[in-house]
Amino acid sequence: MDIDRDSAGVRFPPPLLFVGALVVGWAAGRLIGQPGVPLHNWGLVRDLGWIAIVAGFAIMLSANGLFRKAGTDVKPWKAATTLVTDGVYRWTRNPMYLGMSLAYLGFAIVLDSLLALILFVPVFVIVTREVIEREEAYLTARFGDAYRDYRANVRRWV
């Protein structure tokens, strides 16, 4: 991975963290014979899991499309050339990570993996500290008041 000097300096692809934790949680849970997600109305919850998966991918694809349209790289270890603030970026500063989170939680529910659900907590903390906070510092330095104004008006998650 070739990290640009003018970038947030993220050292790993965030999707790999989400996918890796999901697979490890699901596989480890199956190996140790962990119980499923303890829920009463399983059919409704499973349906909500599928809705979260679809919504997560829709949000990610929309955000990715806006980056492509703006001509800036989606990879957080590459230089940002444009500040994207329209579309899904009007209601969350991190739609890609929000989408990945929704998809992760949806898959953990559909796969009935309590361990994968539990592993979401460290994934959330790592993405916040090692990716989002780095990106916010970088974008503040790169775009100055434009990013500060955007940050003051749009929440980090939702």
ZAPAPA-153095 format. One record per residue: x, y, z of N, C-alpha, C in turn. Coordinates in nm, 3 decimals, padded with zeros to 5 digits, always signed. Example, Ala and Ser with C-alpha at 12.3 -4.5 7.8 and 13.67 -1.06 7.14 Angstrom:
2
n_u +01.319; n_v -00.569; n_w +00.780; ca_u +01.230; ca_v -00.450; ca_w +00.780; c_u +01.320; c_v -00.330; c_w +00.780
n_u +01.285; n_v -00.225; n_w +00.708; ca_u +01.367; ca_v -00.106; ca_w +00.714; c_u +01.290; c_v +00.003; c_w +00.787
//
This chain:
158
n_u +00.085; n_v -00.117; n_w +00.000; ca_u +00.000; ca_v +00.000; ca_w +00.000; c_u +00.089; c_v +00.124; c_w +00.000
n_u +00.073; n_v +00.207; n_w -00.099; ca_u +00.154; ca_v +00.327; ca_w -00.115; c_u +00.080; c_v +00.447; c_w -00.053
n_u +00.127; n_v +00.491; n_w +00.064; ca_u +00.062; ca_v +00.601; ca_w +00.137; c_u +00.117; c_v +00.734; c_w +00.086
n_u +00.026; n_v +00.822; n_w +00.038; ca_u +00.066; ca_v +00.955; ca_w -00.005; c_u +00.112; c_v +01.037; c_w +00.116
n_u +00.212; n_v +01.120; n_w +00.097; ca_u +00.256; ca_v +01.211; ca_w +00.204; c_u +00.144; c_v +01.308; c_w +00.240
n_u +00.074; n_v +01.356; n_w +00.139; ca_u -00.039; ca_v +01.447; ca_w +00.159; c_u -00.167; c_v +01.363; c_w +00.168
n_u -00.187; n_v +01.303; n_w +00.285; ca_u -00.306; ca_v +01.221; ca_w +00.306; c_u -00.332; c_v +01.212; c_w +00.456
n_u -00.439; n_v +01.144; n_w +00.491; ca_u -00.470; ca_v +01.123; ca_w +00.633; c_u -00.374; c_v +01.022; c_w +00.697
n_u -00.299; n_v +00.950; n_w +00.616; ca_u -00.201; ca_v +00.856; ca_w +00.668; c_u -00.260; c_v +00.730; c_w +00.726
n_u -00.378; n_v +00.694; n_w +00.681; ca_u -00.439; ca_v +00.570; ca_w +00.727; c_u -00.355; c_v +00.454; c_w +00.676
n_u -00.327; n_v +00.358; n_w +00.763; ca_u -00.230; ca_v +00.253; ca_w +00.731; c_u -00.291; c_v +00.120; c_w +00.689
n_u -00.422; n_v +00.112; n_w +00.680; ca_u -00.486; ca_v -00.013; ca_w +00.641; c_u -00.619; c_v +00.019; c_w +00.573
n_u -00.665; n_v -00.066; n_w +00.485; ca_u -00.794; ca_v -00.045; ca_w +00.421; c_u -00.908; c_v -00.075; c_w +00.520
n_u -00.987; n_v +00.025; n_w +00.559; ca_u -01.094; ca_v +00.003; ca_w +00.656; c_u -01.190; c_v -00.113; c_w +00.621
n_u -01.225; n_v -00.133; n_w +00.492; ca_u -01.315; ca_v -00.246; ca_w +00.464; c_u -01.257; c_v -00.380; c_w +00.509
n_u -01.125; n_v -00.395; n_w +00.503; ca_u -01.064; ca_v -00.521; ca_w +00.547; c_u -01.081; c_v -00.543; c_w +00.696
n_u -01.079; n_v -00.437; n_w +00.773; ca_u -01.102; ca_v -00.449; ca_w +00.917; c_u -01.245; c_v -00.499; c_w +00.943
n_u -01.342; n_v -00.439; n_w +00.875; ca_u -01.481; ca_v -00.482; ca_w +00.893; c_u -01.501; c_v -00.627; c_w +00.850
n_u -01.454; n_v -00.660; n_w +00.730; ca_u -01.472; ca_v -00.797; ca_w +00.679; c_u -01.394; c_v -00.896; c_w +00.765
n_u -01.272; n_v -00.862; n_w +00.800; ca_u -01.190; ca_v -00.951; ca_w +00.881; c_u -01.253; c_v -00.982; c_w +01.016
n_u -01.299; n_v -00.879; n_w +01.085; ca_u -01.361; ca_v -00.900; ca_w +01.216; c_u -01.489; c_v -00.980; c_w +01.204
n_u -01.566; n_v -00.955; n_w +01.100; ca_u -01.690; ca_v -01.029; ca_w +01.080; c_u -01.661; c_v -01.177; c_w +01.056
n_u -01.566; n_v -01.206; n_w +00.969; ca_u -01.532; ca_v -01.345; ca_w +00.939; c_u -01.472; c_v -01.414; c_w +01.062
n_u -01.381; n_v -01.347; n_w +01.131; ca_u -01.319; ca_v -01.406; ca_w +01.250; c_u -01.426; c_v -01.431; c_w +01.356
n_u -01.514; n_v -01.333; n_w +01.379; ca_u -01.620; ca_v -01.350; ca_w +01.479; c_u -01.712; c_v -01.466; c_w +01.445
n_u -01.753; n_v -01.472; n_w +01.319; ca_u -01.844; ca_v -01.579; ca_w +01.277; c_u -01.775; c_v -01.715; c_w +01.287
n_u -01.652; n_v -01.725; n_w +01.232; ca_u -01.581; ca_v -01.854; ca_w +01.231; c_u -01.546; c_v -01.899; c_w +01.372
n_u -01.494; n_v -01.809; n_w +01.454; ca_u -01.458; ca_v -01.845; ca_w +01.591; c_u -01.582; c_v -01.887; c_w +01.669
n_u -01.691; n_v -01.817; n_w +01.647; ca_u -01.815; ca_v -01.853; ca_w +01.714; c_u -01.861; c_v -01.993; c_w +01.677
n_u -01.847; n_v -02.027; n_w +01.552; ca_u -01.886; ca_v -02.161; ca_w +01.507; c_u -01.792; c_v -02.267; c_w +01.566
n_u -01.661; n_v -02.236; n_w +01.570; ca_u -01.564; ca_v -02.332; ca_w +01.624; c_u -01.585; c_v -02.361; c_w +01.772
n_u -01.619; n_v -02.257; n_w +01.848; ca_u -01.638; ca_v -02.277; ca_w +01.992; c_u -01.782; c_v -02.314; c_w +02.027
n_u -01.868; n_v -02.317; n_w +01.927; ca_u -02.007; ca_v -02.354; ca_w +01.951; c_u -02.085; c_v -02.250; c_w +02.029
n_u -02.053; n_v -02.123; n_w +02.004; ca_u -02.122; ca_v -02.015; ca_w +02.074; c_u -02.270; c_v -02.012; c_w +02.039
n_u -02.351; n_v -01.971; n_w +02.133; ca_u -02.494; ca_v -01.960; ca_w +02.104; c_u -02.519; c_v -01.845; c_w +02.007
n_u -02.634; n_v -01.849; n_w +01.945; ca_u -02.670; ca_v -01.743; ca_w +01.852; c_u -02.708; c_v -01.615; c_w +01.926
n_u -02.756; n_v -01.520; n_w +01.851; ca_u -02.798; ca_v -01.392; ca_w +01.907; c_u -02.927; c_v -01.417; c_w +01.987
n_u -02.927; n_v -01.383; n_w +02.118; ca_u -03.043; ca_v -01.414; ca_w +02.202; c_u -03.157; c_v -01.314; c_w +02.181
n_u -03.240; n_v -01.341; n_w +02.085; ca_u -03.351; ca_v -01.251; ca_w +02.055; c_u -03.482; c_v -01.328; c_w +02.050
n_u -03.591; n_v -01.260; n_w +02.088; ca_u -03.720; ca_v -01.327; ca_w +02.097; c_u -03.791; c_v -01.340; c_w +01.963
n_u -03.794; n_v -01.234; n_w +01.887; ca_u -03.865; ca_v -01.237; ca_w +01.759; c_u -03.761; c_v -01.248; c_w +01.646
n_u -03.706; n_v -01.367; n_w +01.628; ca_u -03.595; ca_v -01.388; ca_w +01.536; c_u -03.628; c_v -01.349; c_w +01.393
n_u -03.749; n_v -01.379; n_w +01.344; ca_u -03.785; ca_v -01.346; ca_w +01.206; c_u -03.777; c_v -01.198; c_w +01.179
n_u -03.833; n_v -01.117; n_w +01.268; ca_u -03.829; ca_v -00.972; ca_w +01.251; c_u -03.686; c_v -00.920; c_w +01.258
n_u -03.608; n_v -00.971; n_w +01.352; ca_u -03.470; ca_v -00.926; ca_w +01.368; c_u -03.388; c_v -00.963; c_w +01.244
n_u -03.408; n_v -01.083; n_w +01.193; ca_u -03.335; ca_v -01.124; ca_w +01.071; c_u -03.373; c_v -01.032; c_w +00.954
n_u -03.500; n_v -00.997; n_w +00.943; ca_u -03.542; ca_v -00.903; ca_w +00.839; c_u -03.473; c_v -00.767; c_w +00.856
n_u -03.463; n_v -00.721; n_w +00.980; ca_u -03.393; ca_v -00.595; ca_w +01.007; c_u -03.245; c_v -00.606; c_w +00.970
n_u -03.187; n_v -00.725; n_w +00.989; ca_u -03.049; ca_v -00.747; ca_w +00.948; c_u -03.032; c_v -00.729; c_w +00.798
n_u -03.125; n_v -00.787; n_w +00.722; ca_u -03.119; ca_v -00.771; ca_w +00.575; c_u -03.138; c_v -00.625; c_w +00.534
n_u -03.227; n_v -00.555; n_w +00.603; ca_u -03.249; ca_v -00.413; ca_w +00.574; c_u -03.121; c_v -00.334; c_w +00.602
n_u -03.053; n_v -00.365; n_w +00.713; ca_u -02.927; ca_v -00.298; ca_w +00.745; c_u -02.821; c_v -00.324; c_w +00.639
n_u -02.815; n_v -00.447; n_w +00.589; ca_u -02.718; ca_v -00.481; ca_w +00.484; c_u -02.745; c_v -00.399; c_w +00.357
n_u -02.870; n_v -00.399; n_w +00.313; ca_u -02.905; ca_v -00.326; ca_w +00.191; c_u -02.881; c_v -00.176; c_w +00.210
n_u -02.924; n_v -00.121; n_w +00.325; ca_u -02.904; ca_v +00.022; ca_w +00.350; c_u -02.755; c_v +00.055; c_w +00.356
n_u -02.677; n_v -00.031; n_w +00.421; ca_u -02.533; ca_v -00.007; ca_w +00.430; c_u -02.467; c_v -00.001; c_w +00.295
n_u -02.500; n_v -00.098; n_w +00.209; ca_u -02.439; ca_v -00.098; ca_w +00.075; c_u -02.489; c_v +00.020; c_w -00.009
n_u -02.615; n_v +00.057; n_w +00.006; ca_u -02.668; ca_v +00.173; ca_w -00.068; c_u -02.595; c_v +00.301; c_w -00.027
n_u -02.573; n_v +00.318; n_w +00.102; ca_u -02.502; ca_v +00.437; ca_w +00.151; c_u -02.358; c_v +00.437; c_w +00.100
n_u -02.291; n_v +00.322; n_w +00.109; ca_u -02.152; ca_v +00.314; ca_w +00.061; c_u -02.141; c_v +00.344; c_w -00.088
n_u -02.230; n_v +00.285; n_w -00.167; ca_u -02.226; ca_v +00.307; ca_w -00.312; c_u -02.254; c_v +00.452; c_w -00.347
n_u -02.349; n_v +00.512; n_w -00.278; ca_u -02.380; ca_v +00.653; ca_w -00.301; c_u -02.259; c_v +00.741; c_w -00.270
n_u -02.197; n_v +00.718; n_w -00.155; ca_u -02.080; ca_v +00.797; ca_w -00.115; c_u -01.964; c_v +00.777; c_w -00.214
n_u -01.942; n_v +00.653; n_w -00.253; ca_u -01.836; ca_v +00.622; ca_w -00.349; c_u -01.862; c_v +00.694; c_w -00.482
n_u -01.987; n_v +00.693; n_w -00.526; ca_u -02.023; ca_v +00.761; ca_w -00.650; c_u -01.997; c_v +00.911; c_w -00.642
n_u -02.025; n_v +00.971; n_w -00.528; ca_u -01.999; ca_v +01.114; ca_w -00.511; c_u -01.850; c_v +01.145; c_w -00.516
n_u -01.768; n_v +01.057; n_w -00.459; ca_u -01.623; ca_v +01.075; ca_w -00.466; c_u -01.576; c_v +01.066; c_w -00.611
n_u -01.625; n_v +00.967; n_w -00.682; ca_u -01.586; ca_v +00.951; ca_w -00.823; c_u -01.628; c_v +01.073; c_w -00.905
n_u -01.750; n_v +01.119; n_w -00.883; ca_u -01.802; ca_v +01.237; ca_w -00.955; c_u -01.716; c_v +01.360; c_w -00.926
n_u -01.670; n_v +01.373; n_w -00.800; ca_u -01.588; ca_v +01.488; ca_w -00.761; c_u -01.443; c_v +01.473; c_w -00.806
n_u -01.406; n_v +01.351; n_w -00.849; ca_u -01.269; ca_v +01.329; ca_w -00.896; c_u -01.167; c_v +01.315; c_w -00.783
n_u -01.211; n_v +01.274; n_w -00.666; ca_u -01.119; ca_v +01.255; ca_w -00.554; c_u -01.113; c_v +01.107; c_w -00.518
n_u -01.003; n_v +01.064; n_w -00.461; ca_u -00.981; ca_v +00.923; ca_w -00.432; c_u -01.055; c_v +00.881; c_w -00.306
n_u -01.114; n_v +00.766; n_w -00.310; ca_u -01.188; ca_v +00.713; ca_w -00.197; c_u -01.095; c_v +00.654; c_w -00.090
n_u -00.974; n_v +00.620; n_w -00.127; ca_u -00.880; ca_v +00.557; ca_w -00.035; c_u -00.828; c_v +00.661; c_w +00.066
n_u -00.839; n_v +00.632; n_w +00.196; ca_u -00.798; ca_v +00.732; ca_w +00.296; c_u -00.647; c_v +00.746; c_w +00.311
n_u -00.569; n_v +00.673; n_w +00.237; ca_u -00.423; ca_v +00.690; ca_w +00.240; c_u -00.376; c_v +00.765; c_w +00.115
n_u -00.472; n_v +00.817; n_w +00.037; ca_u -00.441; ca_v +00.899; ca_w -00.080; c_u -00.483; c_v +01.044; c_w -00.054
n_u -00.428; n_v +01.135; n_w -00.132; ca_u -00.459; ca_v +01.277; ca_w -00.115; c_u -00.604; c_v +01.308; c_w -00.152
n_u -00.667; n_v +01.392; n_w -00.073; ca_u -00.802; ca_v +01.440; ca_w -00.104; c_u -00.788; c_v +01.565; c_w -00.191
n_u -00.859; n_v +01.567; n_w -00.302; ca_u -00.849; ca_v +01.683; ca_w -00.392; c_u -00.970; c_v +01.774; c_w -00.382
n_u -01.080; n_v +01.721; n_w -00.328; ca_u -01.204; ca_v +01.797; ca_w -00.319; c_u -01.275; c_v +01.760; c_w -00.189
n_u -01.339; n_v +01.857; n_w -00.127; ca_u -01.421; ca_v +01.831; ca_w -00.009; c_u -01.563; c_v +01.802; c_w -00.057
n_u -01.610; n_v +01.681; n_w -00.035; ca_u -01.744; ca_v +01.641; ca_w -00.079; c_u -01.841; c_v +01.665; c_w +00.036
n_u -01.945; n_v +01.746; n_w +00.010; ca_u -02.041; ca_v +01.781; ca_w +00.115; c_u -02.186; c_v +01.767; c_w +00.071
n_u -02.209; n_v +01.710; n_w -00.048; ca_u -02.347; ca_v +01.696; ca_w -00.094; c_u -02.391; c_v +01.550; c_w -00.086
n_u -02.513; n_v +01.522; n_w -00.127; ca_u -02.566; ca_v +01.387; ca_w -00.121; c_u -02.570; c_v +01.336; c_w +00.023
n_u -02.528; n_v +01.212; n_w +00.045; ca_u -02.531; ca_v +01.154; ca_w +00.179; c_u -02.437; c_v +01.227; c_w +00.275
n_u -02.344; n_v +01.302; n_w +00.221; ca_u -02.253; ca_v +01.380; ca_w +00.306; c_u -02.322; c_v +01.500; c_w +00.370
n_u -02.445; n_v +01.527; n_w +00.333; ca_u -02.520; ca_v +01.635; ca_w +00.399; c_u -02.569; c_v +01.592; c_w +00.536
n_u -02.583; n_v +01.462; n_w +00.561; ca_u -02.634; ca_v +01.418; ca_w +00.693; c_u -02.538; c_v +01.331; c_w +00.771
n_u -02.424; n_v +01.295; n_w +00.715; ca_u -02.318; ca_v +01.227; ca_w +00.789; c_u -02.184; c_v +01.257; c_w +00.723
n_u -02.083; n_v +01.284; n_w +00.807; ca_u -01.949; ca_v +01.310; ca_w +00.751; c_u -01.879; c_v +01.182; c_w +00.709
n_u -01.931; n_v +01.069; n_w +00.752; ca_u -01.864; ca_v +00.941; ca_w +00.726; c_u -01.960; c_v +00.836; c_w +00.671
n_u -02.023; n_v +00.863; n_w +00.558; ca_u -02.121; ca_v +00.766; ca_w +00.508; c_u -02.060; c_v +00.631; c_w +00.472
n_u -01.935; n_v +00.630; n_w +00.429; ca_u -01.875; ca_v +00.500; ca_w +00.395; c_u -01.859; c_v +00.414; c_w +00.519
n_u -01.814; n_v +00.473; n_w +00.629; ca_u -01.797; ca_v +00.396; ca_w +00.753; c_u -01.932; c_v +00.365; c_w +00.816
n_u -02.027; n_v +00.456; n_w +00.801; ca_u -02.163; ca_v +00.427; ca_w +00.848; c_u -02.221; c_v +00.310; c_w +00.770
n_u -02.203; n_v +00.311; n_w +00.638; ca_u -02.252; ca_v +00.202; ca_w +00.555; c_u -02.184; c_v +00.070; c_w +00.588
n_u -02.052; n_v +00.073; n_w +00.609; ca_u -01.980; ca_v -00.049; ca_w +00.646; c_u -02.030; c_v -00.101; c_w +00.781
n_u -02.056; n_v -00.010; n_w +00.873; ca_u -02.104; ca_v -00.049; ca_w +01.006; c_u -02.242; c_v -00.113; c_w +00.997
n_u -02.331; n_v -00.051; n_w +00.920; ca_u -02.465; ca_v -00.108; ca_w +00.903; c_u -02.459; c_v -00.247; c_w +00.839
n_u -02.378; n_v -00.258; n_w +00.734; ca_u -02.365; ca_v -00.388; ca_w +00.666; c_u -02.306; c_v -00.492; c_w +00.761
n_u -02.203; n_v -00.455; n_w +00.836; ca_u -02.141; ca_v -00.546; ca_w +00.932; c_u -02.245; c_v -00.595; c_w +01.032
n_u -02.317; n_v -00.502; n_w +01.094; ca_u -02.416; ca_v -00.541; ca_w +01.195; c_u -02.526; c_v -00.627; c_w +01.133
n_u -02.568; n_v -00.591; n_w +01.013; ca_u -02.669; ca_v -00.671; ca_w +00.944; c_u -02.621; c_v -00.813; c_w +00.918
n_u -02.499; n_v -00.827; n_w +00.869; ca_u -02.445; ca_v -00.961; ca_w +00.844; c_u -02.429; c_v -01.040; c_w +00.974
n_u -02.382; n_v -00.974; n_w +01.080; ca_u -02.367; ca_v -01.044; ca_w +01.208; c_u -02.501; c_v -01.097; c_w +01.257
n_u -02.607; n_v -01.019; n_w +01.236; ca_u -02.741; ca_v -01.063; ca_w +01.277; c_u -02.790; c_v -01.177; c_w +01.188
n_u -02.780; n_v -01.158; n_w +01.056; ca_u -02.827; ca_v -01.261; ca_w +00.963; c_u -02.750; c_v -01.393; c_w +00.982
n_u -02.620; n_v -01.382; n_w +01.011; ca_u -02.537; ca_v -01.500; ca_w +01.035; c_u -02.556; c_v -01.556; c_w +01.177
n_u -02.636; n_v -01.487; n_w +01.257; ca_u -02.665; ca_v -01.529; ca_w +01.395; c_u -02.536; c_v -01.547; c_w +01.475
n_u -02.448; n_v -01.446; n_w +01.467; ca_u -02.317; ca_v -01.454; ca_w +01.531; c_u -02.303; c_v -01.351; c_w +01.643
n_u -02.322; n_v -01.398; n_w +01.764; ca_u -02.306; ca_v -01.313; ca_w +01.881; c_u -02.163; c_v -01.262; c_w +01.892
n_u -02.065; n_v -01.347; n_w +01.865; ca_u -01.924; ca_v -01.306; ca_w +01.872; c_u -01.893; c_v -01.196; c_w +01.770
n_u -01.946; n_v -01.207; n_w +01.650; ca_u -01.925; ca_v -01.101; ca_w +01.550; c_u -01.988; c_v -00.970; c_w +01.597
n_u -02.105; n_v -00.978; n_w +01.660; ca_u -02.167; ca_v -00.856; ca_w +01.714; c_u -02.079; c_v -00.794; c_w +01.821
n_u -02.023; n_v -00.876; n_w +01.907; ca_u -01.935; ca_v -00.826; ca_w +02.013; c_u -01.809; c_v -00.763; c_w +01.954
n_u -01.754; n_v -00.825; n_w +01.850; ca_u -01.632; ca_v -00.772; ca_w +01.786; c_u -01.654; c_v -00.639; c_w +01.716
n_u -01.781; n_v -00.603; n_w +01.694; ca_u -01.807; ca_v -00.473; ca_w +01.631; c_u -01.757; c_v -00.359; c_w +01.720
n_u -01.762; n_v -00.376; n_w +01.851; ca_u -01.720; ca_v -00.269; ca_w +01.942; c_u -01.574; c_v -00.230; c_w +01.919
n_u -01.479; n_v -00.325; n_w +01.921; ca_u -01.341; ca_v -00.282; ca_w +01.892; c_u -01.322; c_v -00.231; c_w +01.749
n_u -01.396; n_v -00.285; n_w +01.654; ca_u -01.388; ca_v -00.234; ca_w +01.516; c_u -01.430; c_v -00.087; c_w +01.514
n_u -01.539; n_v -00.056; n_w +01.579; ca_u -01.589; ca_v +00.082; ca_w +01.586; c_u -01.485; c_v +00.175; c_w +01.648
n_u -01.424; n_v +00.131; n_w +01.758; ca_u -01.323; ca_v +00.213; ca_w +01.826; c_u -01.201; c_v +00.233; c_w +01.737
n_u -01.154; n_v +00.127; n_w +01.674; ca_u -01.035; ca_v +00.136; ca_w +01.587; c_u -01.063; c_v +00.228; c_w +01.468
n_u -01.178; n_v +00.213; n_w +01.404; ca_u -01.211; ca_v +00.298; ca_w +01.289; c_u -01.222; c_v +00.443; c_w +01.332
n_u -01.283; n_v +00.467; n_w +01.447; ca_u -01.296; ca_v +00.605; ca_w +01.495; c_u -01.159; c_v +00.666; c_w +01.522
n_u -01.075; n_v +00.594; n_w +01.596; ca_u -00.946; ca_v +00.651; ca_w +01.638; c_u -00.840; c_v +00.650; c_w +01.528
n_u -00.831; n_v +00.541; n_w +01.456; ca_u -00.721; ca_v +00.525; ca_w +01.360; c_u -00.754; c_v +00.570; c_w +01.218
n_u -00.881; n_v +00.591; n_w +01.190; ca_u -00.919; ca_v +00.633; ca_w +01.055; c_u -00.989; c_v +00.769; c_w +01.060
n_u -01.104; n_v +00.774; n_w +01.123; ca_u -01.184; ca_v +00.896; ca_w +01.120; c_u -01.112; c_v +01.015; c_w +01.183
n_u -01.053; n_v +00.996; n_w +01.301; ca_u -00.984; ca_v +01.108; ca_w +01.364; c_u -00.865; c_v +01.155; c_w +01.281
n_u -00.795; n_v +01.063; n_w +01.217; ca_u -00.685; ca_v +01.101; ca_w +01.127; c_u -00.738; c_v +01.178; c_w +01.006
n_u -00.849; n_v +01.129; n_w +00.949; ca_u -00.907; ca_v +01.197; ca_w +00.834; c_u -00.955; c_v +01.337; c_w +00.873
n_u -01.016; n_v +01.351; n_w +00.990; ca_u -01.064; ca_v +01.482; ca_w +01.032; c_u -00.949; c_v +01.582; c_w +01.049
n_u -00.840; n_v +01.537; n_w +01.109; ca_u -00.723; ca_v +01.625; ca_w +01.125; c_u -00.667; c_v +01.664; c_w +00.989
n_u -00.656; n_v +01.566; n_w +00.900; ca_u -00.605; ca_v +01.592; ca_w +00.766; c_u -00.695; c_v +01.689; c_w +00.689
n_u -00.826; n_v +01.664; n_w +00.691; ca_u -00.919; ca_v +01.749; ca_w +00.617; c_u -00.922; c_v +01.891; c_w +00.673
n_u -00.905; n_v +01.905; n_w +00.804; ca_u -00.898; ca_v +02.038; ca_w +00.864; c_u -00.774; c_v +02.111; c_w +00.813
n_u -00.661; n_v +02.042; n_w +00.810; ca_u -00.538; ca_v +02.103; ca_w +00.761; c_u -00.547; c_v +02.133; c_w +00.612
n_u -00.608; n_v +02.045; n_w +00.536; ca_u -00.614; ca_v +02.057; ca_w +00.390; c_u -00.715; c_v +02.162; c_w +00.344
n_u -00.834; n_v +02.164; n_w +00.407; ca_u -00.943; ca_v +02.250; ca_w +00.358; c_u -00.979; c_v +02.364; c_w +00.454
n_u -00.917; n_v +02.370; n_w +00.570; ca_u -00.933; ca_v +02.482; ca_w +00.663; c_u -01.076; c_v +02.511; c_w +00.704
n_u -01.114; n_v +02.639; n_w +00.688; ca_u -01.246; ca_v +02.684; ca_w +00.733; c_u -01.361; c_v +02.612; c_w +00.664
n_u -01.343; n_v +02.574; n_w +00.540; ca_u -01.450; ca_v +02.504; ca_w +00.468; c_u -01.483; c_v +02.372; c_w +00.540
n_u -01.379; n_v +02.301; n_w +00.583; ca_u -01.404; ca_v +02.175; ca_w +00.655; c_u -01.454; c_v +02.203; c_w +00.796
n_u -01.400; n_v +02.304; n_w +00.863; ca_u -01.446; ca_v +02.338; ca_w +00.998; c_u -01.595; c_v +02.374; c_w +00.997
n_u -01.638; n_v +02.450; n_w +00.897; ca_u -01.780; ca_v +02.485; ca_w +00.885; c_u -01.864; c_v +02.360; c_w +00.859
n_u -01.817; n_v +02.275; n_w +00.770; ca_u -01.887; ca_v +02.151; ca_w +00.740; c_u -01.898; c_v +02.064; c_w +00.865
n_u -01.787; n_v +02.052; n_w +00.937; ca_u -01.783; ca_v +01.971; ca_w +01.059; c_u -01.878; c_v +02.027; c_w +01.166
n_u -01.891; n_v +02.158; n_w +01.172; ca_u -01.980; ca_v +02.220; ca_w +01.270; c_u -02.128; c_v +02.195; c_w +01.237
n_u -02.158; n_v +02.167; n_w +01.112; ca_u -02.298; ca_v +02.154; ca_w +01.069; c_u -02.344; c_v +02.010; c_w +01.040
n_u -02.248; n_v +01.918; n_w +01.029; ca_u -02.284; ca_v +01.779; ca_w +00.994; c_u -02.218; c_v +01.686; c_w +01.097
n_u -02.297; n_v +01.596; n_w +01.150; ca_u -02.247; ca_v +01.505; ca_w +01.253; c_u -02.151; c_v +01.401; c_w +01.195
n_u -02.067; n_v +01.349; n_w +01.285; ca_u -01.969; ca_v +01.249; ca_w +01.244; c_u -02.039; c_v +01.123; c_w +01.192
n_u -02.137; n_v +01.074; n_w +01.262; ca_u -02.204; ca_v +00.950; ca_w +01.223; c_u -02.342; c_v +00.978; c_w +01.164
n_u -02.436; n_v +01.019; n_w +01.245; ca_u -02.572; ca_v +01.048; ca_w +01.193; c_u -02.628; c_v +01.168; c_w +01.266
//
